[in-house]
Amino acid sequence: MLIEVTTFRLIDGANVDDFLEADAREQECVSAIKGIVRRTTARSDDGVWAVVTLWWGTDYAQAASDEFTAFVDGGTVRNERFETLD
């Protein structure tokens, strides 16, 4: 299994409610992607967002893309992938 953690900030002036609606639509689409186990979105107190996705493997993660990039400040995106040990 693969754990993918993507952190980012929203662009200046982005409406959080609009982002959350886009994220909910993304969640619906992502749930149909082959190889995804689970995906969740979280936010820290200082405005950093995280999307954590659990995949069956790297090949599945490589094939996927997010639909809400219009809201994301590209300069703040950090994407890390971790292979599970169990």
N, C-alpha and C positions, 0 to 999 in steps of 0.2 A: 504494500500500500504506500501511497504517497500523500503527504500533508503539504498543502500549498498555502502559504501565508502571504497575502498582499496587503501592504499598508500604504496609506495615502492621506492627503488632505483634500477637501473639496476646493474648487476654484473660488476665488473671492466673489462674493455676491450670490453664490449658489443657494437656492432655496432648499433647505434640508428636507422639507416635506416632499418636494418634487423628487429629490434624490431617493428618498425612501420608497416612493411609488415606483420609480424606475428600478430600484433594487428588488422590489417585490416582483415586478414583471420579469426581471432577470432570474430570480429564484425559480419562477414557474418554468422558464425556458431551460434553465440549467438542470432542473430535476429530470428532464427528458433526455439529457446527454448521456450517451453510453459511457459507463465507467465511473460515474460520479456516485459517491456513497452519501455524502452530506456536504452542505454549504451553509455557512452562517456569517452574518455581518455584525460587527461590534464597533463601538466608539469609545475612545478614552475621554477623560475629563478635559484634556487639553486640545481636543478637536482632531486627533488622529483616528482615522477609520481603519478597520481591518476586515478583510474577507478571508475566512479560513475555509478551505475546501479539502475534503478527504476524497482521494481518488483510488481506484483499484490499481492504477499504475501510471508511470510517466507518460506513456504514449497517449493515454486519454487526456491528460492535462495539456499536453502539447497541442492537441487538436481543438481545444476550447478557447473561446474569446469572450470578453465581457461586453455587454451592450450599453453600459452606462458611462463610457469613457468621456462623454461630453461634460460630465460633472466633475471629473477628477483633474486635479492639478498634476500634470504629467511629470513635472520636476520633483514631485514628492513621492512618487510611486517607488516602492521597494517590494520586490517579489522574491521569495525564498521557497525552496522545495526541500523537503526532508523525507527520506525513506524510513519507514517504520522498521523497528528492530524485532518485532514479535511476529 
